[in-house]
Amino acid sequence: MGAPKSLTVCLLFSSTCYSLSRFCSKLKHLDLTSCVSITNSSLKGISEGCRNLEYLNLSWCDQITKDGIEALVRGCRGLKALLLRGCTQLEDEALKHIQNYCHELVSLNLQSCSRITDEGVVQICRGCHRLQALCLSGCSNLTDASLTALALNCPRLQILEAARCSHLTDAGFTLLARNCHDLEKMDLEECILITDSTLIQLSVHCPKLQALSLSHCELITDDGILHLSNSTCGHERLRVLELDNCLLITDVALEHLENCRGLERLELYDCQQVTRAGIKRMRAQLPHVKVHAYFAPVTPPTAVGGSGQRLCRCCVIL
């Protein structure tokens, strides 16, 4: 049997990476998620022998720094997917190295890389024009400058995850929507500055949108949902919409969503102006949709069966 082309590893020591690179030169897919013993030296070993790598998952390998990334990308220039979730020591200089060598990159995950700033994202965008999926969730230093760079350099973008990037505004998303028409999935949870204006732009310019999270975007109103539901994506593509903690959303928004015939899942936890009756009316028109909602009881739920299991009567899956 020949050398493997795909490998998932649960426990790996740095010295083993040199053996891996020696005997698995044809390796294309390598998953090292949570291998906390991985160091910069490990990546150097991989880069010297596994030059055909296309997919590499280094999520939660938190000893890695910019030096390890530089060694890696110098040898593995054909990388198409690089996952760096939770690599908390990475800074903008690491992204500069990716920019310089990974021109084939299609997917990049930087979730919770909290030291990353706009400068690093701009560098990635300028060097990786084929980017289709980017996760920036938890990169709390980012501003609209990052969205501008994406808009001007990455027209193929399909997936953007920017949860908890609380400095992003309508201006940035407007430019993004007007330039990235292939967007299919967006996670904007806790992008607390955005308003209905962002939804209007997505409705007009992003007809392929299938999944949208707006949880904790407390400035979103029924009017924004109206524009979304009346758009091409609303009528034809939208499958998942998350509106948890959107406090201005009412039953009127649910009436608008009746136009979204393909909607499969709707999240409404802590939407305090949405009622059971409103959900029931919507589901009469969209019987296939799963609605997750929360309704606080008038009095606290009592224990069922004495000392037995306690059942929460607040959370309802309709």
Salt bridges, closest charged atoms under 4 A:
GLU48 OE2 - LYS44 NZ 2.51
ASP67 OD1 - LYS66 NZ 3.34
GLU70 OE2 - ARG74 NH2 3.10
GLU70 OE1 - HIS97 NE2 3.67
GLU91 OE2 - ARG115 NH1 3.51
GLU104 OE1 - ARG130 NH1 2.73
GLU161 OE2 - LYS185 NZ 3.66
ASP182 OD1 - LYS208 NZ 2.96
ASP223 OD2 - HIS227 ND1 3.88
GLU242 OE2 - ARG265 NH1 3.28
ASP251 OD2 - ARG281 NH2 3.66
GLU264 OE2 - ARG239 NE 3.88
GLU267 OE2 - ARG265 NH1 2.71
GLU267 OE2 - HIS292 ND1 2.94
